[in-house]
Amino acid sequence: MTLNVTKKLIKDHLVFGEMIPGNEIGLKIDQTLTQDATGTMVMLELEAMGIERAQTEASAQYVDHNLIQVDSKNPDDHLFLQSAAHRFGLYYSKPGNGVSHPVHM
């Protein structure tokens, strides 16, 4: 049976389970991308789960969404994201480096 690109990726990253539609499977994740609009919650969740370090080949935290600084909330988030990225072993992309999706590619 010929596999399409999606099925090839799943097969190559399958950790547990079988490639049968409807069945639960576990996959190895190569890379992750978080950005500042959602990254703060992700970092808090990693901390709550007791994660020490990212177990991916590459993970990056981008700051490219919440850039308007009318008060101290966005800059405070950016400092938190920078320190969390360092703590969990993620690359940190500061404001002005570009939009996360094309930069990450």
Biopython code that builds the backbone (N, CA, C, O; Angstrom):
import numpy as np
from Bio.PDB.StructureBuilder import StructureBuilder

atoms = [
    (1, "MET", "N", (0.848, -1.180, 0.000)),
    (1, "MET", "CA", (0.000, 0.000, 0.000)),
    (1, "MET", "C", (0.890, 1.239, 0.000)),
    (1, "MET", "O", (1.800, 1.355, 0.820)),
    (2, "THR", "N", (0.627, 2.156, -0.914)),
    (2, "THR", "CA", (1.371, 3.406, -0.995)),
    (2, "THR", "C", (0.874, 4.366, 0.075)),
    (2, "THR", "O", (-0.330, 4.555, 0.243)),
    (3, "LEU", "N", (1.824, 4.980, 0.807)),
    (3, "LEU", "CA", (1.471, 5.926, 1.855)),
    (3, "LEU", "C", (1.598, 7.354, 1.339)),
    (3, "LEU", "O", (2.545, 7.687, 0.627)),
    (4, "ASN", "N", (0.629, 8.193, 1.708)),
    (4, "ASN", "CA", (0.750, 9.604, 1.367)),
    (4, "ASN", "C", (1.715, 10.254, 2.365)),
    (4, "ASN", "O", (2.181, 9.592, 3.292)),
    (5, "VAL", "N", (2.015, 11.538, 2.183)),
    (5, "VAL", "CA", (2.989, 12.235, 3.027)),
    (5, "VAL", "C", (2.577, 12.197, 4.503)),
    (5, "VAL", "O", (3.413, 11.957, 5.374)),
    (6, "THR", "N", (1.309, 12.431, 4.780)),
    (6, "THR", "CA", (0.835, 12.432, 6.158)),
    (6, "THR", "C", (1.056, 11.071, 6.811)),
    (6, "THR", "O", (1.549, 10.996, 7.936)),
    (7, "LYS", "N", (0.701, 10.013, 6.124)),
    (7, "LYS", "CA", (0.852, 8.669, 6.680)),
    (7, "LYS", "C", (2.325, 8.291, 6.851)),
    (7, "LYS", "O", (2.677, 7.578, 7.791)),
    (8, "LYS", "N", (3.188, 8.768, 5.944)),
    (8, "LYS", "CA", (4.629, 8.523, 6.091)),
    (8, "LYS", "C", (5.165, 9.207, 7.341)),
    (8, "LYS", "O", (5.954, 8.623, 8.083)),
    (9, "LEU", "N", (4.737, 10.448, 7.574)),
    (9, "LEU", "CA", (5.180, 11.180, 8.764)),
    (9, "LEU", "C", (4.698, 10.494, 10.043)),
    (9, "LEU", "O", (5.453, 10.351, 11.004)),
    (10, "ILE", "N", (3.450, 10.077, 10.040)),
    (10, "ILE", "CA", (2.908, 9.383, 11.215)),
    (10, "ILE", "C", (3.680, 8.086, 11.451)),
    (10, "ILE", "O", (4.075, 7.798, 12.581)),
    (11, "LYS", "N", (3.895, 7.311, 10.405)),
    (11, "LYS", "CA", (4.609, 6.035, 10.534)),
    (11, "LYS", "C", (6.018, 6.252, 11.092)),
    (11, "LYS", "O", (6.462, 5.496, 11.955)),
    (12, "ASP", "N", (6.719, 7.273, 10.607)),
    (12, "ASP", "CA", (8.086, 7.549, 11.041)),
    (12, "ASP", "C", (8.162, 8.083, 12.476)),
    (12, "ASP", "O", (9.219, 8.011, 13.103)),
    (13, "HIS", "N", (7.053, 8.616, 13.000)),
    (13, "HIS", "CA", (7.055, 9.227, 14.331)),
    (13, "HIS", "C", (6.203, 8.459, 15.349)),
    (13, "HIS", "O", (6.005, 8.918, 16.474)),
    (14, "LEU", "N", (5.712, 7.307, 14.948)),
    (14, "LEU", "CA", (4.828, 6.524, 15.814)),
    (14, "LEU", "C", (5.601, 5.982, 17.027)),
    (14, "LEU", "O", (6.612, 5.296, 16.879)),
    (15, "VAL", "N", (5.106, 6.304, 18.214)),
    (15, "VAL", "CA", (5.711, 5.842, 19.465)),
    (15, "VAL", "C", (4.916, 4.665, 20.021)),
    (15, "VAL", "O", (5.491, 3.677, 20.477)),
    (16, "PHE", "N", (3.595, 4.779, 19.979)),
    (16, "PHE", "CA", (2.759, 3.653, 20.394)),
    (16, "PHE", "C", (1.451, 3.684, 19.621)),
    (16, "PHE", "O", (1.055, 4.712, 19.071)),
    (17, "GLY", "N", (0.790, 2.532, 19.594)),
    (17, "GLY", "CA", (-0.478, 2.400, 18.878)),
    (17, "GLY", "C", (-0.271, 1.898, 17.464)),
    (17, "GLY", "O", (0.853, 1.672, 17.013)),
    (18, "GLU", "N", (-1.381, 1.732, 16.785)),
    (18, "GLU", "CA", (-1.352, 1.267, 15.396)),
    (18, "GLU", "C", (-2.024, 2.292, 14.507)),
    (18, "GLU", "O", (-2.941, 2.997, 14.929)),
    (19, "MET", "N", (-1.562, 2.366, 13.286)),
    (19, "MET", "CA", (-2.110, 3.325, 12.321)),
    (19, "MET", "C", (-3.439, 2.824, 11.764)),
    (19, "MET", "O", (-3.557, 2.507, 10.581)),
    (20, "ILE", "N", (-4.416, 2.763, 12.629)),
    (20, "ILE", "CA", (-5.758, 2.362, 12.249)),
    (20, "ILE", "C", (-6.681, 3.532, 12.569)),
    (20, "ILE", "O", (-6.734, 3.979, 13.715)),
    (21, "PRO", "N", (-7.416, 4.037, 11.564)),
    (21, "PRO", "CA", (-8.307, 5.187, 11.821)),
    (21, "PRO", "C", (-9.213, 4.943, 13.027)),
    (21, "PRO", "O", (-9.841, 3.892, 13.152)),
    (22, "GLY", "N", (-9.262, 5.936, 13.906)),
    (22, "GLY", "CA", (-10.093, 5.848, 15.093)),
    (22, "GLY", "C", (-9.343, 5.378, 16.330)),
    (22, "GLY", "O", (-9.825, 5.556, 17.449)),
    (23, "ASN", "N", (-8.158, 4.773, 16.144)),
    (23, "ASN", "CA", (-7.360, 4.319, 17.284)),
    (23, "ASN", "C", (-6.459, 5.433, 17.801)),
    (23, "ASN", "O", (-5.962, 6.254, 17.031)),
    (24, "GLU", "N", (-6.259, 5.449, 19.107)),
    (24, "GLU", "CA", (-5.355, 6.423, 19.715)),
    (24, "GLU", "C", (-3.915, 6.017, 19.451)),
    (24, "GLU", "O", (-3.569, 4.838, 19.530)),
    (25, "ILE", "N", (-3.071, 7.005, 19.135)),
    (25, "ILE", "CA", (-1.653, 6.753, 18.901)),
    (25, "ILE", "C", (-0.832, 7.809, 19.647)),
    (25, "ILE", "O", (-1.348, 8.857, 20.034)),
    (26, "GLY", "N", (0.422, 7.517, 19.835)),
    (26, "GLY", "CA", (1.371, 8.476, 20.390)),
    (26, "GLY", "C", (2.421, 8.782, 19.343)),
    (26, "GLY", "O", (2.903, 7.882, 18.654)),
    (27, "LEU", "N", (2.776, 10.053, 19.223)),
    (27, "LEU", "CA", (3.747, 10.469, 18.214)),
    (27, "LEU", "C", (4.921, 11.199, 18.844)),
    (27, "LEU", "O", (4.753, 11.923, 19.826)),
    (28, "LYS", "N", (6.113, 11.011, 18.282)),
    (28, "LYS", "CA", (7.282, 11.788, 18.672)),
    (28, "LYS", "C", (7.153, 13.154, 18.001)),
    (28, "LYS", "O", (6.925, 13.243, 16.794)),
    (29, "ILE", "N", (7.301, 14.207, 18.786)),
    (29, "ILE", "CA", (7.209, 15.566, 18.256)),
    (29, "ILE", "C", (8.625, 16.086, 18.016)),
    (29, "ILE", "O", (9.439, 16.106, 18.939)),
    (30, "ASP", "N", (8.926, 16.504, 16.795)),
    (30, "ASP", "CA", (10.254, 17.005, 16.446)),
    (30, "ASP", "C", (10.459, 18.454, 16.883)),
    (30, "ASP", "O", (11.481, 18.797, 17.477)),
    (31, "GLN", "N", (9.466, 19.300, 16.577)),
    (31, "GLN", "CA", (9.598, 20.732, 16.816)),
    (31, "GLN", "C", (8.297, 21.304, 17.360)),
    (31, "GLN", "O", (7.213, 20.776, 17.108)),
    (32, "THR", "N", (8.424, 22.391, 18.108)),
    (32, "THR", "CA", (7.244, 23.141, 18.528)),
    (32, "THR", "C", (7.490, 24.616, 18.284)),
    (32, "THR", "O", (8.628, 25.086, 18.259)),
    (33, "LEU", "N", (6.405, 25.325, 18.107)),
    (33, "LEU", "CA", (6.429, 26.770, 17.915)),
    (33, "LEU", "C", (5.362, 27.347, 18.827)),
    (33, "LEU", "O", (4.195, 26.961, 18.746)),
    (34, "THR", "N", (5.755, 28.269, 19.693)),
    (34, "THR", "CA", (4.775, 29.014, 20.472)),
    (34, "THR", "C", (5.002, 30.485, 20.187)),
    (34, "THR", "O", (6.112, 30.909, 19.865)),
    (35, "GLN", "N", (3.936, 31.256, 20.311)),
    (35, "GLN", "CA", (4.070, 32.702, 20.123)),
    (35, "GLN", "C", (3.468, 33.389, 21.337)),
    (35, "GLN", "O", (2.819, 32.755, 22.169)),
    (36, "ASP", "N", (3.691, 34.681, 21.427)),
    (36, "ASP", "CA", (3.383, 35.391, 22.661)),
    (36, "ASP", "C", (1.904, 35.438, 23.031)),
    (36, "ASP", "O", (1.584, 35.593, 24.209)),
    (37, "ALA", "N", (1.010, 35.314, 22.085)),
    (37, "ALA", "CA", (-0.422, 35.352, 22.415)),
    (37, "ALA", "C", (-0.852, 34.099, 23.182)),
    (37, "ALA", "O", (-1.781, 34.156, 23.987)),
    (38, "THR", "N", (-0.189, 32.978, 22.938)),
    (38, "THR", "CA", (-0.543, 31.729, 23.617)),
    (38, "THR", "C", (0.603, 31.155, 24.443)),
    (38, "THR", "O", (0.382, 30.293, 25.293)),
    (39, "GLY", "N", (1.810, 31.620, 24.203)),
    (39, "GLY", "CA", (2.992, 31.055, 24.854)),
    (39, "GLY", "C", (2.998, 31.178, 26.362)),
    (39, "GLY", "O", (3.493, 30.289, 27.055)),
    (40, "THR", "N", (2.451, 32.275, 26.885)),
    (40, "THR", "CA", (2.437, 32.461, 28.340)),
    (40, "THR", "C", (1.688, 31.310, 29.005)),
    (40, "THR", "O", (2.166, 30.749, 29.991)),
    (41, "MET", "N", (0.539, 30.962, 28.483)),
    (41, "MET", "CA", (-0.231, 29.854, 29.054)),
    (41, "MET", "C", (0.508, 28.526, 28.872)),
    (41, "MET", "O", (0.495, 27.684, 29.770)),
    (42, "VAL", "N", (1.141, 28.336, 27.736)),
    (42, "VAL", "CA", (1.900, 27.103, 27.499)),
    (42, "VAL", "C", (3.012, 26.970, 28.533)),
    (42, "VAL", "O", (3.191, 25.900, 29.114)),
    (43, "MET", "N", (3.760, 28.043, 28.768)),
    (43, "MET", "CA", (4.869, 27.993, 29.729)),
    (43, "MET", "C", (4.361, 27.712, 31.146)),
    (43, "MET", "O", (4.980, 26.954, 31.892)),
    (44, "LEU", "N", (3.243, 28.322, 31.509)),
    (44, "LEU", "CA", (2.656, 28.049, 32.826)),
    (44, "LEU", "C", (2.214, 26.591, 32.944)),
    (44, "LEU", "O", (2.343, 25.987, 34.009)),
    (45, "GLU", "N", (1.696, 26.028, 31.857)),
    (45, "GLU", "CA", (1.282, 24.617, 31.856)),
    (45, "GLU", "C", (2.495, 23.692, 31.974)),
    (45, "GLU", "O", (2.448, 22.700, 32.702)),
    (46, "LEU", "N", (3.580, 24.011, 31.262)),
    (46, "LEU", "CA", (4.794, 23.197, 31.373)),
    (46, "LEU", "C", (5.294, 23.182, 32.813)),
    (46, "LEU", "O", (5.695, 22.143, 33.338)),
    (47, "GLU", "N", (5.259, 24.357, 33.439)),
    (47, "GLU", "CA", (5.677, 24.462, 34.828)),
    (47, "GLU", "C", (4.764, 23.632, 35.736)),
    (47, "GLU", "O", (5.243, 22.908, 36.609)),
    (48, "ALA", "N", (3.455, 23.740, 35.526)),
    (48, "ALA", "CA", (2.488, 23.004, 36.351)),
    (48, "ALA", "C", (2.642, 21.488, 36.181)),
    (48, "ALA", "O", (2.410, 20.729, 37.123)),
    (49, "MET", "N", (3.034, 21.049, 34.977)),
    (49, "MET", "CA", (3.210, 19.613, 34.717)),
    (49, "MET", "C", (4.558, 19.099, 35.227)),
    (49, "MET", "O", (4.814, 17.895, 35.204)),
    (50, "GLY", "N", (5.413, 20.005, 35.685)),
    (50, "GLY", "CA", (6.717, 19.589, 36.200)),
    (50, "GLY", "C", (7.718, 19.244, 35.116)),
    (50, "GLY", "O", (8.657, 18.486, 35.356)),
    (51, "ILE", "N", (7.528, 19.792, 33.923)),
    (51, "ILE", "CA", (8.463, 19.547, 32.814)),
    (51, "ILE", "C", (9.771, 20.284, 33.108)),
    (51, "ILE", "O", (9.759, 21.464, 33.458)),
    (52, "GLU", "N", (10.890, 19.589, 32.966)),
    (52, "GLU", "CA", (12.193, 20.215, 33.211)),
    (52, "GLU", "C", (12.748, 20.880, 31.952)),
    (52, "GLU", "O", (13.177, 22.034, 31.985)),
    (53, "ARG", "N", (12.732, 20.138, 30.845)),
    (53, "ARG", "CA", (13.287, 20.631, 29.577)),
    (53, "ARG", "C", (12.448, 20.103, 28.424)),
    (53, "ARG", "O", (11.840, 19.037, 28.524)),
    (54, "ALA", "N", (12.418, 20.847, 27.343)),
    (54, "ALA", "CA", (11.742, 20.388, 26.129)),
    (54, "ALA", "C", (12.485, 19.168, 25.595)),
    (54, "ALA", "O", (13.716, 19.137, 25.596)),
    (55, "GLN", "N", (11.746, 18.173, 25.146)),
    (55, "GLN", "CA", (12.342, 16.935, 24.648)),
    (55, "GLN", "C", (12.262, 16.859, 23.126)),
    (55, "GLN", "O", (12.166, 15.775, 22.552)),
    (56, "THR", "N", (12.303, 18.008, 22.491)),
    (56, "THR", "CA", (12.207, 18.084, 21.038)),
    (56, "THR", "C", (13.575, 18.413, 20.444)),
    (56, "THR", "O", (14.492, 18.825, 21.154)),
    (57, "GLU", "N", (13.694, 18.224, 19.144)),
    (57, "GLU", "CA", (14.926, 18.619, 18.466)),
    (57, "GLU", "C", (15.064, 20.139, 18.459)),
    (57, "GLU", "O", (16.167, 20.671, 18.582)),
    (58, "ALA", "N", (13.947, 20.825, 18.315)),
    (58, "ALA", "CA", (13.953, 22.288, 18.315)),
    (58, "ALA", "C", (12.588, 22.801, 18.745)),
    (58, "ALA", "O", (11.554, 22.368, 18.236)),
    (59, "SER", "N", (12.604, 23.731, 19.690)),
    (59, "SER", "CA", (11.382, 24.407, 20.108)),
    (59, "SER", "C", (11.713, 25.884, 20.235)),
    (59, "SER", "O", (12.782, 26.252, 20.721)),
    (60, "ALA", "N", (10.791, 26.724, 19.795)),
    (60, "ALA", "CA", (11.038, 28.166, 19.807)),
    (60, "ALA", "C", (9.835, 28.921, 20.337)),
    (60, "ALA", "O", (8.685, 28.557, 20.092)),
    (61, "GLN", "N", (10.132, 29.982, 21.068)),
    (61, "GLN", "CA", (9.132, 30.913, 21.587)),
    (61, "GLN", "C", (9.319, 32.231, 20.836)),
    (61, "GLN", "O", (10.363, 32.874, 20.942)),
    (62, "TYR", "N", (8.307, 32.619, 20.085)),
    (62, "TYR", "CA", (8.361, 33.859, 19.301)),
    (62, "TYR", "C", (7.539, 34.942, 19.969)),
    (62, "TYR", "O", (6.521, 34.667, 20.604)),
    (63, "VAL", "N", (7.993, 36.180, 19.818)),
    (63, "VAL", "CA", (7.231, 37.343, 20.267)),
    (63, "VAL", "C", (6.935, 38.153, 19.004)),
    (63, "VAL", "O", (7.770, 38.916, 18.519)),
    (64, "ASP", "N", (5.710, 37.959, 18.486)),
    (64, "ASP", "CA", (5.364, 38.627, 17.226)),
    (64, "ASP", "C", (3.890, 39.022, 17.132)),
    (64, "ASP", "O", (3.453, 39.522, 16.095)),
    (65, "HIS", "N", (3.125, 38.808, 18.191)),
    (65, "HIS", "CA", (1.696, 39.129, 18.153)),
    (65, "HIS", "C", (1.338, 40.304, 19.057)),
    (65, "HIS", "O", (0.774, 41.295, 18.591)),
    (66, "ASN", "N", (1.656, 40.204, 20.330)),
    (66, "ASN", "CA", (1.293, 41.237, 21.313)),
    (66, "ASN", "C", (2.428, 42.240, 21.473)),
    (66, "ASN", "O", (3.176, 42.191, 22.449)),
    (67, "LEU", "N", (2.552, 43.141, 20.522)),
    (67, "LEU", "CA", (3.674, 44.077, 20.533)),
    (67, "LEU", "C", (3.301, 45.476, 21.008)),
    (67, "LEU", "O", (4.184, 46.243, 21.391)),
    (68, "ILE", "N", (2.020, 45.828, 20.992)),
    (68, "ILE", "CA", (1.599, 47.169, 21.394)),
    (68, "ILE", "C", (1.765, 47.298, 22.900)),
    (68, "ILE", "O", (1.276, 46.466, 23.664)),
    (69, "GLN", "N", (2.454, 48.343, 23.315)),
    (69, "GLN", "CA", (2.756, 48.501, 24.732)),
    (69, "GLN", "C", (2.060, 49.736, 25.299)),
    (69, "GLN", "O", (2.672, 50.794, 25.444)),
    (70, "VAL", "N", (0.767, 49.586, 25.617)),
    (70, "VAL", "CA", (0.012, 50.686, 26.212)),
    (70, "VAL", "C", (0.200, 50.704, 27.728)),
    (70, "VAL", "O", (-0.008, 51.730, 28.375)),
    (71, "ASP", "N", (0.586, 49.583, 28.276)),
    (71, "ASP", "CA", (0.857, 49.485, 29.703)),
    (71, "ASP", "C", (2.021, 48.509, 29.874)),
    (71, "ASP", "O", (2.735, 48.236, 28.908)),
    (72, "SER", "N", (2.221, 47.993, 31.051)),
    (72, "SER", "CA", (3.367, 47.106, 31.296)),
    (72, "SER", "C", (3.061, 45.633, 31.043)),
    (72, "SER", "O", (3.945, 44.788, 31.184)),
    (73, "LYS", "N", (1.815, 45.311, 30.671)),
    (73, "LYS", "CA", (1.440, 43.894, 30.557)),
    (73, "LYS", "C", (2.226, 43.164, 29.464)),
    (73, "LYS", "O", (2.767, 42.089, 29.723)),
    (74, "ASN", "N", (2.301, 43.718, 28.256)),
    (74, "ASN", "CA", (3.026, 43.024, 27.190)),
    (74, "ASN", "C", (4.517, 42.906, 27.489)),
    (74, "ASN", "O", (5.071, 41.815, 27.347)),
    (75, "PRO", "N", (5.190, 43.980, 27.894)),
    (75, "PRO", "CA", (6.621, 43.829, 28.221)),
    (75, "PRO", "C", (6.861, 42.837, 29.366)),
    (75, "PRO", "O", (7.849, 42.103, 29.350)),
    (76, "ASP", "N", (5.970, 42.812, 30.348)),
    (76, "ASP", "CA", (6.106, 41.837, 31.436)),
    (76, "ASP", "C", (5.964, 40.416, 30.903)),
    (76, "ASP", "O", (6.720, 39.529, 31.299)),
    (77, "ASP", "N", (5.002, 40.193, 30.008)),
    (77, "ASP", "CA", (4.841, 38.877, 29.381)),
    (77, "ASP", "C", (6.099, 38.495, 28.603)),
    (77, "ASP", "O", (6.550, 37.351, 28.669)),
    (78, "HIS", "N", (6.659, 39.445, 27.873)),
    (78, "HIS", "CA", (7.845, 39.160, 27.065)),
    (78, "HIS", "C", (9.019, 38.745, 27.950)),
    (78, "HIS", "O", (9.753, 37.819, 27.604)),
    (79, "LEU", "N", (9.204, 39.415, 29.080)),
    (79, "LEU", "CA", (10.270, 39.032, 30.018)),
    (79, "LEU", "C", (10.019, 37.635, 30.580)),
    (79, "LEU", "O", (10.946, 36.834, 30.701)),
    (80, "PHE", "N", (8.765, 37.346, 30.924)),
    (80, "PHE", "CA", (8.428, 36.012, 31.412)),
    (80, "PHE", "C", (8.716, 34.960, 30.348)),
    (80, "PHE", "O", (9.296, 33.917, 30.651)),
    (81, "LEU", "N", (8.315, 35.224, 29.097)),
    (81, "LEU", "CA", (8.529, 34.260, 28.019)),
    (81, "LEU", "C", (10.017, 34.026, 27.775)),
    (81, "LEU", "O", (10.441, 32.899, 27.517)),
    (82, "GLN", "N", (10.799, 35.087, 27.857)),
    (82, "GLN", "CA", (12.243, 34.948, 27.663)),
    (82, "GLN", "C", (12.851, 34.062, 28.756)),
    (82, "GLN", "O", (13.658, 33.180, 28.464)),
    (83, "SER", "N", (12.465, 34.297, 30.007)),
    (83, "SER", "CA", (13.012, 33.494, 31.101)),
    (83, "SER", "C", (12.492, 32.052, 31.037)),
    (83, "SER", "O", (13.235, 31.113, 31.325)),
    (84, "ALA", "N", (11.235, 31.875, 30.664)),
    (84, "ALA", "CA", (10.670, 30.521, 30.551)),
    (84, "ALA", "C", (11.333, 29.762, 29.410)),
    (84, "ALA", "O", (11.615, 28.571, 29.540)),
    (85, "ALA", "N", (11.583, 30.438, 28.294)),
    (85, "ALA", "CA", (12.260, 29.785, 27.165)),
    (85, "ALA", "C", (13.637, 29.294, 27.604)),
    (85, "ALA", "O", (14.045, 28.180, 27.276)),
    (86, "HIS", "N", (14.332, 30.126, 28.336)),
    (86, "HIS", "CA", (15.649, 29.730, 28.842)),
    (86, "HIS", "C", (15.521, 28.525, 29.778)),
    (86, "HIS", "O", (16.285, 27.565, 29.674)),
    (87, "ARG", "N", (14.564, 28.583, 30.678)),
    (87, "ARG", "CA", (14.372, 27.511, 31.657)),
    (87, "ARG", "C", (14.074, 26.166, 31.000)),
    (87, "ARG", "O", (14.616, 25.139, 31.407)),
    (88, "PHE", "N", (13.201, 26.174, 29.974)),
    (88, "PHE", "CA", (12.782, 24.922, 29.344)),
    (88, "PHE", "C", (13.629, 24.532, 28.128)),
    (88, "PHE", "O", (13.353, 23.519, 27.486)),
    (89, "GLY", "N", (14.649, 25.322, 27.809)),
    (89, "GLY", "CA", (15.541, 24.981, 26.707)),
    (89, "GLY", "C", (14.997, 25.301, 25.333)),
    (89, "GLY", "O", (15.306, 24.609, 24.363)),
    (90, "LEU", "N", (14.182, 26.352, 25.239)),
    (90, "LEU", "CA", (13.624, 26.772, 23.952)),
    (90, "LEU", "C", (14.422, 27.945, 23.404)),
    (90, "LEU", "O", (15.001, 28.723, 24.163)),
    (91, "TYR", "N", (14.449, 28.067, 22.089)),
    (91, "TYR", "CA", (14.987, 29.276, 21.477)),
    (91, "TYR", "C", (14.010, 30.406, 21.754)),
    (91, "TYR", "O", (12.799, 30.190, 21.794)),
    (92, "TYR", "N", (14.533, 31.612, 21.945)),
    (92, "TYR", "CA", (13.680, 32.785, 22.162)),
    (92, "TYR", "C", (13.914, 33.760, 21.020)),
    (92, "TYR", "O", (15.042, 34.176, 20.757)),
    (93, "SER", "N", (12.837, 34.112, 20.355)),
    (93, "SER", "CA", (12.897, 35.072, 19.258)),
    (93, "SER", "C", (12.235, 36.361, 19.720)),
    (93, "SER", "O", (11.016, 36.415, 19.886)),
    (94, "LYS", "N", (13.037, 37.395, 19.926)),
    (94, "LYS", "CA", (12.543, 38.653, 20.488)),
    (94, "LYS", "C", (11.687, 39.429, 19.492)),
    (94, "LYS", "O", (11.692, 39.134, 18.297)),
    (95, "PRO", "N", (10.949, 40.427, 19.993)),
    (95, "PRO", "CA", (10.125, 41.257, 19.100)),
    (95, "PRO", "C", (10.990, 41.877, 17.993)),
    (95, "PRO", "O", (12.108, 42.331, 18.238)),
    (96, "GLY", "N", (10.452, 41.885, 16.795)),
    (96, "GLY", "CA", (11.158, 42.475, 15.663)),
    (96, "GLY", "C", (11.901, 41.482, 14.795)),
    (96, "GLY", "O", (12.391, 41.847, 13.727)),
    (97, "ASN", "N", (11.998, 40.226, 15.231)),
    (97, "ASN", "CA", (12.695, 39.215, 14.432)),
    (97, "ASN", "C", (11.868, 38.692, 13.271)),
    (97, "ASN", "O", (12.403, 38.032, 12.380)),
    (98, "GLY", "N", (10.571, 38.975, 13.267)),
    (98, "GLY", "CA", (9.714, 38.531, 12.183)),
    (98, "GLY", "C", (8.540, 37.712, 12.677)),
    (98, "GLY", "O", (8.435, 37.395, 13.862)),
    (99, "VAL", "N", (7.665, 37.378, 11.753)),
    (99, "VAL", "CA", (6.457, 36.610, 12.052)),
    (99, "VAL", "C", (6.838, 35.137, 12.242)),
    (99, "VAL", "O", (7.570, 34.566, 11.434)),
    (100, "SER", "N", (6.336, 34.540, 13.310)),
    (100, "SER", "CA", (6.767, 33.220, 13.749)),
    (100, "SER", "C", (6.710, 32.124, 12.686)),
    (100, "SER", "O", (7.680, 31.388, 12.509)),
    (101, "HIS", "N", (5.591, 32.008, 11.982)),
    (101, "HIS", "CA", (5.433, 30.882, 11.058)),
    (101, "HIS", "C", (6.469, 30.871, 9.935)),
    (101, "HIS", "O", (7.111, 29.838, 9.743)),
    (102, "PRO", "N", (6.673, 31.951, 9.182)),
    (102, "PRO", "CA", (7.717, 31.889, 8.155)),
    (102, "PRO", "C", (9.132, 31.865, 8.722)),
    (102, "PRO", "O", (10.019, 31.244, 8.137)),
    (103, "VAL", "N", (9.356, 32.529, 9.851)),
    (103, "VAL", "CA", (10.700, 32.519, 10.450)),
    (103, "VAL", "C", (11.043, 31.110, 10.919)),
    (103, "VAL", "O", (12.175, 30.657, 10.746)),
    (104, "HIS", "N", (10.084, 30.422, 11.506)),
    (104, "HIS", "CA", (10.337, 29.083, 12.016)),
    (104, "HIS", "C", (10.683, 28.099, 10.896)),
    (104, "HIS", "O", (11.489, 27.188, 11.085)),
    (105, "MET", "N", (10.084, 28.289, 9.765)),
    (105, "MET", "CA", (10.355, 27.380, 8.641)),
    (105, "MET", "C", (11.798, 27.511, 8.215)),
    (105, "MET", "O", (12.230, 26.831, 7.283)),
]
sb = StructureBuilder()
sb.init_structure("model")
sb.init_model(0)
sb.init_chain("A")
sb.init_seg("    ")
for serial, (resi, resn, name, xyz) in enumerate(atoms, 1):
    if name == "N":
        sb.init_residue(resn, " ", resi, " ")
    sb.init_atom(name, np.array(xyz, "f"), 0.0, 1.0, " ", f" {name:<3s}", serial, name[0])
structure = sb.get_structure()
